[in-house]
């Protein structure tokens, strides 16, 4: 079977297509015929530490596909099921999913939409619900709202009854998000959004910040937070990893700051929130209250083109790599 691999020297990365043996599912694993896989920016950012220098690694992190076979311990799925989930090595013809990180595909989604759900939506669920404790009526502020994570956070926050403010360097992209319920779009890439945020929230500030940008806007995010506000750091595409913080504001406002990453989590930790996600979020997807926004779907052999599209910020929502298999 064909599979994409990435090898890094710590500075640059080489991506190539290899012919390898089809994997065999372990005890709690499912072998999936990949129908579509989602691209995620963090996988390709070498500073995120997902790829060790000198080591080649299969790439791709989430997919939707058809179950081909199951390990002996799998009880909730069977061959022929249409599933989606976290899926290491997803940019391949076949890949493995573990049962605790696998979900049945909602009937409301096609393969491409389903491939854009698992990783991003579970990350968003972590920062909005598990750690963010978002309540209906609260204000959410998303830096880089037009990214894949940003759009998913907007959709989920609105479905959960929140009001959302977001930033982007593209007014055109912000205008397109009005259809998803964006309450206020601020066209900027700079840390100059405090006044607009405070005006929109009647001087209160925002209850939950989703920072997908990084250190260049961190201090301004702190300024714009409400009393007992929460701040989720989920990315640093600006490459700014060090920043100053107003300790007095942190103290006086009783703020909570937390990170959102799977880098150091065990498989058990990653899947711990899955039952709640299935109970709370999957019905919202099934009913159409949350609809994954797909920017473009490219064929399996166009991975480098898809990556360039993502690297140059052309997209609004998710970029999907279509599988090589024919529809069953």
N, C-alpha and C positions, 0 to 999 in steps of 0.2 A: 504494500500500500504506500501511498505518497503522504509525506508529512513535512511541514516546515520546521526548520531548526534555526537557532540563532547562536552565534558565537561572538564573544566580546573580548577585546584586549584591555578593557577598563575605560577606554576612551571612545573607540569606534565599535560598530557591530556589523557582522556579516550575516545576512539572512539567506538561506538556501533551501532548496527542495530536495528531499532525500527519499529513496525507496527503502522501506524497512518492513519487518514482519508485522502482521496484524497482531495487536496485543490480545492477551488472554485475560479474561476477568478473574480477579481474586475473589476471595470468599464473599465480601460484601459489595462487589463491584458489578457494574453493568457495561457491556460492550455496546457502544452506540455507533450506528451508521450516521455520520455527521451530515445534516442537511444544511446547516448554516451556523456560523460562528461570529461572535461580536468582537470588534477591536476595542482595546482599552489602552489609553495613552500610557498609563503607569508601567505597563509591561515593557515598553520600549525605552523608558527613561533609565539610563544606566545608573544614575545616582540613587535610584530607588533600591538598588541592591538585589534585584530579583535574578540577576545573572552574574555569576562569578567569572572573573577574568580568566580566559583560557578554556573554560568549560563550554561545551556545546549542549544546548538544551532545546527540547521540543517546545514550541510556543503556541499561544492560544490559551484562553482562560475560561471561556464560557461558550456553550453551544446548545443547539436544539437538534434532536435527531430521533431516529427510530431504534428501539432496543432490538439488538440482534441475539444476545444471549446474556444469561445472568449467572453470577457466582452462586454457590450452594447455600449461602446464608441469606440471600435476597428473598424477601417475602412479599414486598409491596409492588413489584413490577414484573412484567413478563415480556417475552419476545413479541414485537409488534406494537408495543406501547409507544406513544408519541410523548417524548419527555424533553425537559430542558434543565440545565443545571451548571454548576461550577464544573469545569472540565479541563484539567491540565493536558496540554497537547491538543487543543481543540482545532488547530489549523491542520487538519489531517482528514483522510477519508474515513477512518475509524478512530475512536477514542474511548477512554474509560471514564465513567462517573462512579462515585461512591453512592450507595443508597441514601445515606443521611443528607447528601447534598443534591439530591435529584427530586424534581417535581414533575407531576403530570402537566402536560402543556394545555393551557386553557383553550377551549374550543373557539374562543373569539379571536385567537391569534393565528397568523400564518407562520411558516418556519422562520422567516427573516425577523419578524417581530419578536418571536419567542427567543431567538438567539441573542437579542439585545436586552433581555430582562434579567437573567440570573445574577450575574456578578454586580452590575451597577445597582439594580434594585435592592439587593441585599445589603450593599454598602449604604445606600440611602436609608433603608429601613433602620440600620444600626444607628446612623447619626440623627435621624428624625425621631424615631420611636424608642429604641432600646436605650441609647445614651441621652438623646436630646429631649425625651419626655414631652414631645410636642402636644399641645392641647388645641382644640378648635378655637378659632378666634385670635390666636397668637400671630405675631408678625415674624416671618422668616426672611432673612436677607441672604442672597446667594451671589457671591462674586463669581464671575464667569458663568452666568446662568445659561448661556447658549452651548456649553459643553455637553457631552453625553451625561455626565453625572449631574450637571446643573439642570438640564431639561427633565431628567428623571426625578430630581428633588423637587422641582416645581410641580410636576404632575402629581406626585405623591402627597406633597404638602397641601395642595388645593383639594385633593380627594379627601384628606383628613380634616378639612375645614379651616385651614390657615390662610392668612393673607401673605402675599409674596412680593418682595422687591428684589430686583436682580440687576447686575451690571454686565455690560459687554462693550467691546470696542466697535460693534456694528449696530447701527440703528435699524438697519434692514432686518437683521436677525431678531432684534428685540420686538419689532413690530409683528413678526411672524408668531411670536410667543403670546400675543394677546389672545389668540384662539385657545390657548391652554389656561388662560385665566391670570396671566401675569398682571398684578395690580399696578406696579410701577416699574418701568425699565429706565435705567440710568445709563446713558451712552458715555462710558469712560473706561479707560484702563488704569487710570491714576488714582491715588488715594485722596480723592476730593469729593466723596459722596456723603459726608456727614450731614451737611445742611439739608440736602434733599431727603435723606432718610428721616431726619428729625421732623421735617415739615410734614411728611406723609404720615408719621406716627403721632402727630400732635404733640411733639416734644418728648414722647415717652422713650423712644428708641426701640430696637428690635429684640425680640425674645430669644431668637435662635439664629446664629450666623453659620452659614455653610461656606467655608473659605476653600475654594478650589484653586485659587491663584497662588497664594504663598505669602512670603514675608513682606513684599512690597506694599501690601494693603492691610497687614495685620494690625498695626497701631490704629489705623482709621476704623477698622472693624470694632476694636475695643471701645473706642470713643462712641460709636453709634449704638452700643448695646444698652438695653434697659436694665433696671434693677432685677437681680437674680437671672440675668440673661445667661445663655449657654453658647459656646463657640466651638464648632467642629472644624478641625483642620483635616482636610481630605486630600490635599495636593499642594504642589509648589511648582507649577509650570513656569513661573517666572524665574526659577533658579535661586531665589533669595531665601536662604536658609537661616539667616540670623537677623533679628530685629529687636528693637527696644519695646518695652512694655511699661505702661503706667501702673505701677504697683498700687498706688493710692486708689485709682479707679477700680482695680481688681478687688481691693479690700472693701471699699465703701459700698460698691454695688453688689457685693457677694456673687461675683461672676464664677462660672464654671467653664474651664477650658479642657477639651479632650481631643485625642487623635482618633482617626478612623483608618485603620489599615489591617490587612490580613497577613502582613509580612512575617510576624513572629507568632501568629496564632496556630494552635494545633487544629487538626481536623475536627476534633470534638468541640473546640471553642468556636470554630467557624460555623458549625451546623447547629449550635445551641439555640439560635433564634429562629431556625427554620419552622418549627411547629407554629409559632406565633405569626410568622410571615404568611404561612399557608392559610391560617385562620383569618387574619386581618386584611392582607393585601391581595391574595389571589382572587377573592370574590369581587374586589374592586376592579381587577383586570378583566375578569369574566364578564362583568356587567357593563364594561366599556367606560367606567369612570376613570380608569387609568389606561391610556393607550400609548404604547411605546412609539416614540418618534424616530423613524428611520430616515436618515439623510440619503444614503445611497447603498445599494447592494452591488458588489462587484464579484466576478467569477473567481473561482478558487486560484487560478493562475495569476491574479492581479493583486496579490498581497502587497507588493512593493508600491504599487500605484495607490492602493488604499491607505497605506501608512503615510505616504507623502501628502495625501489629502488631509489626513489627520494632523500631521506635523505642521502644515501651513494653515491650519484653522479654517479650512473651507467649509467644514460641516456644521450642521445644526441638528443635534441629536446624535444617534448612533450610526456608525459605518459597519456594514455587515459583509462578511466574506461567505459567499454561497458555497455549499458543499458540491462535491463532484458527482454525487450519486443521483440517479434518476428517481423520481417520485415513485414510491411503492404503491 
